[in-house]
Amino acid sequence: MINEIIGQNVAAHRIANGMDQADLAKKIKASQPVISRLESGSAQWTIERMILVCLVFGIDSVEFLNESLHQKI
């Protein structure tokens, strides 16, 4: 469940920043299918990937994770 929430939040930030999945994939050195699986919650997020995504969007990783965890409750 938390993977889905994180994925939804990442997708929202990606769209708000005018990026498609391929753009985000290039910035974090992943493939577009990996981004698709992460955003859908069908793949596990690693700390490294989450931090890279937060850096791309210029958001604090701890705040982002807190936001995602509070949505789970």
Secondary structure as UniProt FT lines:
FT   HELIX           2..16
FT   TURN            17..18
FT   HELIX           21..27
FT   TURN            28..29
FT   HELIX           32..40
FT   HELIX           47..57
FT   HELIX           61..72
//
